[in-house]
Amino acid sequence: MAMKNLLQQFIEDETGATAIEYGLIVTVLSLVIIGGVGRAMDALQWLFSDNNSRLVQAFSP
């Protein structure tokens, strides 16, 4: 009977759930930010390396 009560208390215990949820949110957001920065860097690299770009022509001597 004591084992059943202990297991029931464990299942109903929600302490620490908020910390885990915040940790998951931070993880997902950081993955999105890292992916976005990578795509932005690729776009900037293409912008400065495309010979037909007006930006490249403006900075060329």
Predicted model as a PDB file, atoms N, CA, C, CB and O in Angstrom, pLDDT in the B-factor column:
MODEL        1                                                                  
ATOM      1  N   MET A   1       0.816  -1.192   0.000  1.00 70.00           N  
ATOM      2  CA  MET A   1       0.000   0.000   0.000  1.00 70.00           C  
ATOM      3  C   MET A   1       0.862   1.259   0.000  1.00 70.00           C  
ATOM      4  CB  MET A   1      -0.930  -0.004   1.198  1.00 70.00           C  
ATOM      5  O   MET A   1       0.506   2.247  -0.642  1.00 70.00           O  
ATOM      6  N   ALA A   2       1.980   1.239   0.704  1.00 82.00           N  
ATOM      7  CA  ALA A   2       2.865   2.401   0.776  1.00 82.00           C  
ATOM      8  C   ALA A   2       3.487   2.677  -0.594  1.00 82.00           C  
ATOM      9  CB  ALA A   2       3.970   2.179   1.837  1.00 82.00           C  
ATOM     10  O   ALA A   2       3.676   3.835  -0.967  1.00 82.00           O  
ATOM     11  N   MET A   3       3.803   1.624  -1.339  1.00 85.00           N  
ATOM     12  CA  MET A   3       4.388   1.798  -2.673  1.00 85.00           C  
ATOM     13  C   MET A   3       3.377   2.444  -3.620  1.00 85.00           C  
ATOM     14  CB  MET A   3       4.860   0.440  -3.240  1.00 85.00           C  
ATOM     15  O   MET A   3       3.746   3.278  -4.448  1.00 85.00           O  
ATOM     16  N   LYS A   4       2.110   2.063  -3.500  1.00 84.00           N  
ATOM     17  CA  LYS A   4       1.074   2.637  -4.345  1.00 84.00           C  
ATOM     18  C   LYS A   4       0.901   4.125  -4.043  1.00 84.00           C  
ATOM     19  CB  LYS A   4      -0.255   1.892  -4.147  1.00 84.00           C  
ATOM     20  O   LYS A   4       0.759   4.930  -4.964  1.00 84.00           O  
ATOM     21  N   ASN A   5       0.911   4.495  -2.763  1.00 87.00           N  
ATOM     22  CA  ASN A   5       0.805   5.898  -2.374  1.00 87.00           C  
ATOM     23  C   ASN A   5       2.011   6.707  -2.859  1.00 87.00           C  
ATOM     24  CB  ASN A   5       0.672   6.014  -0.855  1.00 87.00           C  
ATOM     25  O   ASN A   5       1.866   7.840  -3.317  1.00 87.00           O  
ATOM     26  N   LEU A   6       3.182   6.119  -2.753  1.00 84.00           N  
ATOM     27  CA  LEU A   6       4.400   6.786  -3.197  1.00 84.00           C  
ATOM     28  C   LEU A   6       4.365   7.019  -4.710  1.00 84.00           C  
ATOM     29  CB  LEU A   6       5.638   5.956  -2.809  1.00 84.00           C  
ATOM     30  O   LEU A   6       4.731   8.094  -5.184  1.00 84.00           O  
ATOM     31  N   LEU A   7       3.933   6.025  -5.451  1.00 85.00           N  
ATOM     32  CA  LEU A   7       3.822   6.143  -6.898  1.00 85.00           C  
ATOM     33  C   LEU A   7       2.763   7.185  -7.276  1.00 85.00           C  
ATOM     34  CB  LEU A   7       3.479   4.778  -7.521  1.00 85.00           C  
ATOM     35  O   LEU A   7       2.967   7.961  -8.210  1.00 85.00           O  
ATOM     36  N   GLN A   8       1.653   7.208  -6.570  1.00 86.00           N  
ATOM     37  CA  GLN A   8       0.598   8.184  -6.833  1.00 86.00           C  
ATOM     38  C   GLN A   8       1.100   9.602  -6.567  1.00 86.00           C  
ATOM     39  CB  GLN A   8      -0.641   7.884  -5.968  1.00 86.00           C  
ATOM     40  O   GLN A   8       0.810  10.512  -7.343  1.00 86.00           O  
ATOM     41  N   GLN A   9       1.844   9.801  -5.490  1.00 85.00           N  
ATOM     42  CA  GLN A   9       2.405  11.113  -5.185  1.00 85.00           C  
ATOM     43  C   GLN A   9       3.396  11.542  -6.271  1.00 85.00           C  
ATOM     44  CB  GLN A   9       3.095  11.096  -3.808  1.00 85.00           C  
ATOM     45  O   GLN A   9       3.435  12.710  -6.658  1.00 85.00           O  
ATOM     46  N   PHE A  10       4.186  10.598  -6.750  1.00 81.00           N  
ATOM     47  CA  PHE A  10       5.153  10.902  -7.800  1.00 81.00           C  
ATOM     48  C   PHE A  10       4.455  11.337  -9.087  1.00 81.00           C  
ATOM     49  CB  PHE A  10       6.041   9.688  -8.069  1.00 81.00           C  
ATOM     50  O   PHE A  10       4.900  12.282  -9.738  1.00 81.00           O  
ATOM     51  N   ILE A  11       3.393  10.676  -9.454  1.00 81.00           N  
ATOM     52  CA  ILE A  11       2.664  10.996 -10.677  1.00 81.00           C  
ATOM     53  C   ILE A  11       1.992  12.359 -10.569  1.00 81.00           C  
ATOM     54  CB  ILE A  11       1.622   9.917 -10.977  1.00 81.00           C  
ATOM     55  O   ILE A  11       1.953  13.108 -11.546  1.00 81.00           O  
ATOM     56  N   GLU A  12       1.466  12.687  -9.400  1.00 82.00           N  
ATOM     57  CA  GLU A  12       0.752  13.950  -9.213  1.00 82.00           C  
ATOM     58  C   GLU A  12       1.670  15.133  -8.905  1.00 82.00           C  
ATOM     59  CB  GLU A  12      -0.246  13.798  -8.106  1.00 82.00           C  
ATOM     60  O   GLU A  12       1.222  16.280  -8.929  1.00 82.00           O  
ATOM     61  N   ASP A  13       2.927  14.875  -8.621  1.00 81.00           N  
ATOM     62  CA  ASP A  13       3.864  15.942  -8.269  1.00 81.00           C  
ATOM     63  C   ASP A  13       4.216  16.764  -9.509  1.00 81.00           C  
ATOM     64  CB  ASP A  13       5.145  15.354  -7.628  1.00 81.00           C  
ATOM     65  O   ASP A  13       4.663  16.216 -10.516  1.00 81.00           O  
ATOM     66  N   GLU A  14       4.013  18.073  -9.432  1.00 77.00           N  
ATOM     67  CA  GLU A  14       4.298  18.953 -10.557  1.00 77.00           C  
ATOM     68  C   GLU A  14       5.392  19.966 -10.242  1.00 77.00           C  
ATOM     69  CB  GLU A  14       3.043  19.674 -10.974  1.00 77.00           C  
ATOM     70  O   GLU A  14       5.588  20.911 -11.007  1.00 77.00           O  
ATOM     71  N   THR A  15       6.097  19.793  -9.149  1.00 76.00           N  
ATOM     72  CA  THR A  15       7.185  20.719  -8.844  1.00 76.00           C  
ATOM     73  C   THR A  15       8.309  20.492  -9.844  1.00 76.00           C  
ATOM     74  CB  THR A  15       7.694  20.535  -7.378  1.00 76.00           C  
ATOM     75  O   THR A  15       8.674  19.354 -10.139  1.00 76.00           O  
ATOM     76  N   GLY A  16       8.844  21.571 -10.353  1.00 75.00           N  
ATOM     77  CA  GLY A  16       9.901  21.496 -11.352  1.00 75.00           C  
ATOM     78  C   GLY A  16       9.374  21.470 -12.777  1.00 75.00           C  
ATOM     79  O   GLY A  16      10.153  21.592 -13.723  1.00 75.00           O  
ATOM     80  N   ALA A  17       8.064  21.313 -12.949  1.00 76.00           N  
ATOM     81  CA  ALA A  17       7.509  21.265 -14.303  1.00 76.00           C  
ATOM     82  C   ALA A  17       7.698  22.602 -15.016  1.00 76.00           C  
ATOM     83  CB  ALA A  17       6.017  20.895 -14.260  1.00 76.00           C  
ATOM     84  O   ALA A  17       7.963  22.627 -16.217  1.00 76.00           O  
ATOM     85  N   THR A  18       7.568  23.697 -14.300  1.00 82.00           N  
ATOM     86  CA  THR A  18       7.730  25.012 -14.912  1.00 82.00           C  
ATOM     87  C   THR A  18       9.163  25.216 -15.384  1.00 82.00           C  
ATOM     88  CB  THR A  18       7.335  26.115 -13.926  1.00 82.00           C  
ATOM     89  O   THR A  18       9.388  25.763 -16.464  1.00 82.00           O  
ATOM     90  N   ALA A  19      10.120  24.788 -14.598  1.00 83.00           N  
ATOM     91  CA  ALA A  19      11.523  24.923 -14.993  1.00 83.00           C  
ATOM     92  C   ALA A  19      11.800  24.107 -16.251  1.00 83.00           C  
ATOM     93  CB  ALA A  19      12.458  24.475 -13.848  1.00 83.00           C  
ATOM     94  O   ALA A  19      12.529  24.559 -17.134  1.00 83.00           O  
ATOM     95  N   ILE A  20      11.236  22.930 -16.337  1.00 84.00           N  
ATOM     96  CA  ILE A  20      11.431  22.101 -17.522  1.00 84.00           C  
ATOM     97  C   ILE A  20      10.783  22.754 -18.737  1.00 84.00           C  
ATOM     98  CB  ILE A  20      10.854  20.690 -17.299  1.00 84.00           C  
ATOM     99  O   ILE A  20      11.360  22.756 -19.825  1.00 84.00           O  
ATOM    100  N   GLU A  21       9.597  23.305 -18.557  1.00 88.00           N  
ATOM    101  CA  GLU A  21       8.921  23.984 -19.667  1.00 88.00           C  
ATOM    102  C   GLU A  21       9.722  25.185 -20.142  1.00 88.00           C  
ATOM    103  CB  GLU A  21       7.516  24.426 -19.251  1.00 88.00           C  
ATOM    104  O   GLU A  21       9.875  25.386 -21.347  1.00 88.00           O  
ATOM    105  N   TYR A  22      10.233  25.981 -19.221  1.00 90.00           N  
ATOM    106  CA  TYR A  22      11.055  27.126 -19.605  1.00 90.00           C  
ATOM    107  C   TYR A  22      12.327  26.645 -20.310  1.00 90.00           C  
ATOM    108  CB  TYR A  22      11.411  27.984 -18.363  1.00 90.00           C  
ATOM    109  O   TYR A  22      12.775  27.272 -21.270  1.00 90.00           O  
ATOM    110  N   GLY A  23      12.897  25.567 -19.851  1.00 90.00           N  
ATOM    111  CA  GLY A  23      14.082  25.021 -20.503  1.00 90.00           C  
ATOM    112  C   GLY A  23      13.798  24.591 -21.930  1.00 90.00           C  
ATOM    113  O   GLY A  23      14.612  24.823 -22.823  1.00 90.00           O  
ATOM    114  N   LEU A  24      12.651  23.966 -22.151  1.00 92.00           N  
ATOM    115  CA  LEU A  24      12.273  23.563 -23.507  1.00 92.00           C  
ATOM    116  C   LEU A  24      12.034  24.777 -24.401  1.00 92.00           C  
ATOM    117  CB  LEU A  24      11.020  22.686 -23.470  1.00 92.00           C  
ATOM    118  O   LEU A  24      12.423  24.781 -25.569  1.00 92.00           O  
ATOM    119  N   ILE A  25      11.394  25.803 -23.848  1.00 95.00           N  
ATOM    120  CA  ILE A  25      11.155  27.023 -24.629  1.00 95.00           C  
ATOM    121  C   ILE A  25      12.479  27.675 -25.023  1.00 95.00           C  
ATOM    122  CB  ILE A  25      10.286  28.021 -23.827  1.00 95.00           C  
ATOM    123  O   ILE A  25      12.650  28.085 -26.171  1.00 95.00           O  
ATOM    124  N   VAL A  26      13.397  27.771 -24.096  1.00 95.00           N  
ATOM    125  CA  VAL A  26      14.705  28.363 -24.380  1.00 95.00           C  
ATOM    126  C   VAL A  26      15.445  27.550 -25.432  1.00 95.00           C  
ATOM    127  CB  VAL A  26      15.547  28.459 -23.098  1.00 95.00           C  
ATOM    128  O   VAL A  26      16.087  28.119 -26.315  1.00 95.00           O  
ATOM    129  N   THR A  27      15.363  26.230 -25.351  1.00 95.00           N  
ATOM    130  CA  THR A  27      16.036  25.370 -26.320  1.00 95.00           C  
ATOM    131  C   THR A  27      15.474  25.577 -27.717  1.00 95.00           C  
ATOM    132  CB  THR A  27      15.906  23.904 -25.916  1.00 95.00           C  
ATOM    133  O   THR A  27      16.232  25.725 -28.675  1.00 95.00           O  
ATOM    134  N   VAL A  28      14.169  25.587 -27.840  1.00 96.00           N  
ATOM    135  CA  VAL A  28      13.544  25.770 -29.157  1.00 96.00           C  
ATOM    136  C   VAL A  28      13.871  27.152 -29.715  1.00 96.00           C  
ATOM    137  CB  VAL A  28      12.010  25.581 -29.065  1.00 96.00           C  
ATOM    138  O   VAL A  28      14.214  27.275 -30.891  1.00 96.00           O  
ATOM    139  N   LEU A  29      13.769  28.190 -28.892  1.00 96.00           N  
ATOM    140  CA  LEU A  29      14.084  29.533 -29.363  1.00 96.00           C  
ATOM    141  C   LEU A  29      15.536  29.669 -29.793  1.00 96.00           C  
ATOM    142  CB  LEU A  29      13.777  30.543 -28.288  1.00 96.00           C  
ATOM    143  O   LEU A  29      15.824  30.325 -30.794  1.00 96.00           O  
ATOM    144  N   SER A  30      16.445  29.064 -29.059  1.00 95.00           N  
ATOM    145  CA  SER A  30      17.852  29.163 -29.438  1.00 95.00           C  
ATOM    146  C   SER A  30      18.119  28.434 -30.751  1.00 95.00           C  
ATOM    147  CB  SER A  30      18.743  28.596 -28.330  1.00 95.00           C  
ATOM    148  O   SER A  30      18.931  28.896 -31.553  1.00 95.00           O  
ATOM    149  N   LEU A  31      17.453  27.305 -30.984  1.00 94.00           N  
ATOM    150  CA  LEU A  31      17.612  26.611 -32.264  1.00 94.00           C  
ATOM    151  C   LEU A  31      17.073  27.461 -33.416  1.00 94.00           C  
ATOM    152  CB  LEU A  31      16.894  25.248 -32.229  1.00 94.00           C  
ATOM    153  O   LEU A  31      17.672  27.502 -34.490  1.00 94.00           O  
ATOM    154  N   VAL A  32      15.957  28.130 -33.195  1.00 94.00           N  
ATOM    155  CA  VAL A  32      15.386  28.999 -34.232  1.00 94.00           C  
ATOM    156  C   VAL A  32      16.314  30.176 -34.504  1.00 94.00           C  
ATOM    157  CB  VAL A  32      13.986  29.507 -33.813  1.00 94.00           C  
ATOM    158  O   VAL A  32      16.523  30.545 -35.660  1.00 94.00           O  
ATOM    159  N   ILE A  33      16.866  30.764 -33.462  1.00 94.00           N  
ATOM    160  CA  ILE A  33      17.773  31.903 -33.635  1.00 94.00           C  
ATOM    161  C   ILE A  33      19.032  31.475 -34.375  1.00 94.00           C  
ATOM    162  CB  ILE A  33      18.142  32.518 -32.272  1.00 94.00           C  
ATOM    163  O   ILE A  33      19.486  32.176 -35.279  1.00 94.00           O  
ATOM    164  N   ILE A  34      19.596  30.338 -34.004  1.00 92.00           N  
ATOM    165  CA  ILE A  34      20.803  29.851 -34.680  1.00 92.00           C  
ATOM    166  C   ILE A  34      20.525  29.592 -36.157  1.00 92.00           C  
ATOM    167  CB  ILE A  34      21.321  28.568 -34.005  1.00 92.00           C  
ATOM    168  O   ILE A  34      21.336  29.936 -37.017  1.00 92.00           O  
ATOM    169  N   GLY A  35      19.380  28.985 -36.446  1.00 90.00           N  
ATOM    170  CA  GLY A  35      19.011  28.737 -37.842  1.00 90.00           C  
ATOM    171  C   GLY A  35      18.802  30.028 -38.607  1.00 90.00           C  
ATOM    172  O   GLY A  35      19.210  30.133 -39.763  1.00 90.00           O  
ATOM    173  N   GLY A  36      18.178  31.005 -37.985  1.00 91.00           N  
ATOM    174  CA  GLY A  36      17.940  32.291 -38.636  1.00 91.00           C  
ATOM    175  C   GLY A  36      19.214  33.054 -38.901  1.00 91.00           C  
ATOM    176  O   GLY A  36      19.358  33.682 -39.949  1.00 91.00           O  
ATOM    177  N   VAL A  37      20.147  33.007 -37.959  1.00 91.00           N  
ATOM    178  CA  VAL A  37      21.427  33.688 -38.150  1.00 91.00           C  
ATOM    179  C   VAL A  37      22.196  33.039 -39.295  1.00 91.00           C  
ATOM    180  CB  VAL A  37      22.264  33.656 -36.850  1.00 91.00           C  
ATOM    181  O   VAL A  37      22.833  33.730 -40.090  1.00 91.00           O  
ATOM    182  N   GLY A  38      22.139  31.731 -39.378  1.00 86.00           N  
ATOM    183  CA  GLY A  38      22.811  31.033 -40.474  1.00 86.00           C  
ATOM    184  C   GLY A  38      22.245  31.424 -41.830  1.00 86.00           C  
ATOM    185  O   GLY A  38      22.991  31.658 -42.781  1.00 86.00           O  
ATOM    186  N   ARG A  39      20.930  31.493 -41.912  1.00 89.00           N  
ATOM    187  CA  ARG A  39      20.308  31.886 -43.181  1.00 89.00           C  
ATOM    188  C   ARG A  39      20.619  33.340 -43.518  1.00 89.00           C  
ATOM    189  CB  ARG A  39      18.787  31.674 -43.121  1.00 89.00           C  
ATOM    190  O   ARG A  39      20.845  33.668 -44.683  1.00 89.00           O  
ATOM    191  N   ALA A  40      20.632  34.211 -42.520  1.00 89.00           N  
ATOM    192  CA  ALA A  40      20.948  35.612 -42.755  1.00 89.00           C  
ATOM    193  C   ALA A  40      22.392  35.767 -43.232  1.00 89.00           C  
ATOM    194  CB  ALA A  40      20.714  36.435 -41.481  1.00 89.00           C  
ATOM    195  O   ALA A  40      22.670  36.577 -44.116  1.00 89.00           O  
ATOM    196  N   MET A  41      23.296  35.007 -42.659  1.00 88.00           N  
ATOM    197  CA  MET A  41      24.694  35.068 -43.089  1.00 88.00           C  
ATOM    198  C   MET A  41      24.839  34.590 -44.528  1.00 88.00           C  
ATOM    199  CB  MET A  41      25.582  34.224 -42.161  1.00 88.00           C  
ATOM    200  O   MET A  41      25.597  35.173 -45.302  1.00 88.00           O  
ATOM    201  N   ASP A  42      24.117  33.533 -44.891  1.00 86.00           N  
ATOM    202  CA  ASP A  42      24.157  33.057 -46.276  1.00 86.00           C  
ATOM    203  C   ASP A  42      23.629  34.117 -47.235  1.00 86.00           C  
ATOM    204  CB  ASP A  42      23.344  31.767 -46.422  1.00 86.00           C  
ATOM    205  O   ASP A  42      24.193  34.317 -48.311  1.00 86.00           O  
ATOM    206  N   ALA A  43      22.558  34.790 -46.852  1.00 84.00           N  
ATOM    207  CA  ALA A  43      21.985  35.832 -47.703  1.00 84.00           C  
ATOM    208  C   ALA A  43      22.944  37.008 -47.854  1.00 84.00           C  
ATOM    209  CB  ALA A  43      20.650  36.313 -47.129  1.00 84.00           C  
ATOM    210  O   ALA A  43      23.092  37.546 -48.952  1.00 84.00           O  
ATOM    211  N   LEU A  44      23.592  37.411 -46.772  1.00 82.00           N  
ATOM    212  CA  LEU A  44      24.546  38.513 -46.856  1.00 82.00           C  
ATOM    213  C   LEU A  44      25.757  38.131 -47.699  1.00 82.00           C  
ATOM    214  CB  LEU A  44      24.993  38.936 -45.459  1.00 82.00           C  
ATOM    215  O   LEU A  44      26.266  38.947 -48.467  1.00 82.00           O  
ATOM    216  N   GLN A  45      26.214  36.904 -47.558  1.00 82.00           N  
ATOM    217  CA  GLN A  45      27.352  36.450 -48.353  1.00 82.00           C  
ATOM    218  C   GLN A  45      26.995  36.467 -49.836  1.00 82.00           C  
ATOM    219  CB  GLN A  45      27.792  35.033 -47.920  1.00 82.00           C  
ATOM    220  O   GLN A  45      27.797  36.894 -50.667  1.00 82.00           O  
ATOM    221  N   TRP A  46      25.797  36.005 -50.165  1.00 78.00           N  
ATOM    222  CA  TRP A  46      25.373  36.024 -51.562  1.00 78.00           C  
ATOM    223  C   TRP A  46      25.248  37.461 -52.067  1.00 78.00           C  
ATOM    224  CB  TRP A  46      24.036  35.280 -51.730  1.00 78.00           C  
ATOM    225  O   TRP A  46      25.602  37.757 -53.208  1.00 78.00           O  
ATOM    226  N   LEU A  47      24.741  38.354 -51.209  1.00 74.00           N  
ATOM    227  CA  LEU A  47      24.543  39.747 -51.597  1.00 74.00           C  
ATOM    228  C   LEU A  47      25.866  40.413 -51.950  1.00 74.00           C  
ATOM    229  CB  LEU A  47      23.851  40.519 -50.476  1.00 74.00           C  
ATOM    230  O   LEU A  47      25.939  41.181 -52.909  1.00 74.00           O  
ATOM    231  N   PHE A  48      26.903  40.126 -51.186  1.00 73.00           N  
ATOM    232  CA  PHE A  48      28.195  40.754 -51.427  1.00 73.00           C  
ATOM    233  C   PHE A  48      29.027  40.014 -52.463  1.00 73.00           C  
ATOM    234  CB  PHE A  48      28.963  40.848 -50.142  1.00 73.00           C  
ATOM    235  O   PHE A  48      30.002  40.572 -52.966  1.00 73.00           O  
ATOM    236  N   SER A  49      28.674  38.778 -52.799  1.00 75.00           N  
ATOM    237  CA  SER A  49      29.481  38.028 -53.757  1.00 75.00           C  
ATOM    238  C   SER A  49      28.880  38.000 -55.161  1.00 75.00           C  
ATOM    239  CB  SER A  49      29.667  36.622 -53.267  1.00 75.00           C  
ATOM    240  O   SER A  49      29.565  37.617 -56.109  1.00 75.00           O  
ATOM    241  N   ASP A  50      27.630  38.391 -55.312  1.00 72.00           N  
ATOM    242  CA  ASP A  50      26.994  38.410 -56.624  1.00 72.00           C  
ATOM    243  C   ASP A  50      27.537  39.592 -57.419  1.00 72.00           C  
ATOM    244  CB  ASP A  50      25.443  38.492 -56.496  1.00 72.00           C  
ATOM    245  O   ASP A  50      27.372  40.743 -57.014  1.00 72.00           O  
ATOM    246  N   ASN A  51      28.176  39.315 -58.535  1.00 71.00           N  
ATOM    247  CA  ASN A  51      28.819  40.375 -59.320  1.00 71.00           C  
ATOM    248  C   ASN A  51      27.812  41.327 -59.959  1.00 71.00           C  
ATOM    249  CB  ASN A  51      29.688  39.763 -60.400  1.00 71.00           C  
ATOM    250  O   ASN A  51      28.176  42.449 -60.310  1.00 71.00           O  
ATOM    251  N   ASN A  52      26.575  40.917 -60.116  1.00 71.00           N  
ATOM    252  CA  ASN A  52      25.560  41.776 -60.709  1.00 71.00           C  
ATOM    253  C   ASN A  52      24.828  42.628 -59.680  1.00 71.00           C  
ATOM    254  CB  ASN A  52      24.569  40.942 -61.465  1.00 71.00           C  
ATOM    255  O   ASN A  52      23.960  43.427 -60.033  1.00 71.00           O  
ATOM    256  N   SER A  53      25.171  42.461 -58.427  1.00 69.00           N  
ATOM    257  CA  SER A  53      24.494  43.188 -57.353  1.00 69.00           C  
ATOM    258  C   SER A  53      24.870  44.670 -57.392  1.00 69.00           C  
ATOM    259  CB  SER A  53      24.849  42.580 -55.978  1.00 69.00           C  
ATOM    260  O   SER A  53      26.031  45.021 -57.597  1.00 69.00           O  
ATOM    261  N   ARG A  54      23.877  45.525 -57.195  1.00 74.00           N  
ATOM    262  CA  ARG A  54      24.160  46.960 -57.151  1.00 74.00           C  
ATOM    263  C   ARG A  54      25.059  47.309 -55.975  1.00 74.00           C  
ATOM    264  CB  ARG A  54      22.860  47.758 -57.067  1.00 74.00           C  
ATOM    265  O   ARG A  54      25.851  48.248 -56.048  1.00 74.00           O  
ATOM    266  N   LEU A  55      24.933  46.549 -54.892  1.00 70.00           N  
ATOM    267  CA  LEU A  55      25.756  46.795 -53.711  1.00 70.00           C  
ATOM    268  C   LEU A  55      27.218  46.533 -54.030  1.00 70.00           C  
ATOM    269  CB  LEU A  55      25.299  45.917 -52.532  1.00 70.00           C  
ATOM    270  O   LEU A  55      28.081  47.313 -53.627  1.00 70.00           O  
ATOM    271  N   VAL A  56      27.516  45.462 -54.741  1.00 70.00           N  
ATOM    272  CA  VAL A  56      28.891  45.142 -55.106  1.00 70.00           C  
ATOM    273  C   VAL A  56      29.425  46.207 -56.063  1.00 70.00           C  
ATOM    274  CB  VAL A  56      28.978  43.732 -55.749  1.00 70.00           C  
ATOM    275  O   VAL A  56      30.569  46.644 -55.935  1.00 70.00           O  
ATOM    276  N   GLN A  57      28.606  46.617 -57.011  1.00 74.00           N  
ATOM    277  CA  GLN A  57      29.046  47.636 -57.968  1.00 74.00           C  
ATOM    278  C   GLN A  57      29.290  48.979 -57.279  1.00 74.00           C  
ATOM    279  CB  GLN A  57      28.007  47.801 -59.085  1.00 74.00           C  
ATOM    280  O   GLN A  57      30.165  49.737 -57.697  1.00 74.00           O  
ATOM    281  N   ALA A  58      28.534  49.274 -56.238  1.00 78.00           N  
ATOM    282  CA  ALA A  58      28.714  50.532 -55.521  1.00 78.00           C  
ATOM    283  C   ALA A  58      30.040  50.558 -54.766  1.00 78.00           C  
ATOM    284  CB  ALA A  58      27.556  50.756 -54.552  1.00 78.00           C  
ATOM    285  O   ALA A  58      30.662  51.614 -54.648  1.00 78.00           O  
ATOM    286  N   PHE A  59      30.477  49.413 -54.257  1.00 76.00           N  
ATOM    287  CA  PHE A  59      31.712  49.353 -53.482  1.00 76.00           C  
ATOM    288  C   PHE A  59      32.933  49.011 -54.315  1.00 76.00           C  
ATOM    289  CB  PHE A  59      31.570  48.353 -52.388  1.00 76.00           C  
ATOM    290  O   PHE A  59      34.048  49.036 -53.794  1.00 76.00           O  
ATOM    291  N   SER A  60      32.763  48.694 -55.587  1.00 72.00           N  
ATOM    292  CA  SER A  60      33.915  48.334 -56.408  1.00 72.00           C  
ATOM    293  C   SER A  60      34.643  49.607 -56.840  1.00 72.00           C  
ATOM    294  CB  SER A  60      33.477  47.498 -57.648  1.00 72.00           C  
ATOM    295  O   SER A  60      34.022  50.646 -57.064  1.00 72.00           O  
ATOM    296  N   PRO A  61      35.968  49.508 -56.953  1.00 67.00           N  
ATOM    297  CA  PRO A  61      36.762  50.703 -57.312  1.00 67.00           C  
ATOM    298  C   PRO A  61      36.595  51.084 -58.770  1.00 67.00           C  
ATOM    299  CB  PRO A  61      38.239  50.464 -57.020  1.00 67.00           C  
ATOM    300  O   PRO A  61      37.193  52.059 -59.226  1.00 67.00           O  
TER     301      PRO A  61                                                      
ENDMDL                                                                          
END                                                                             
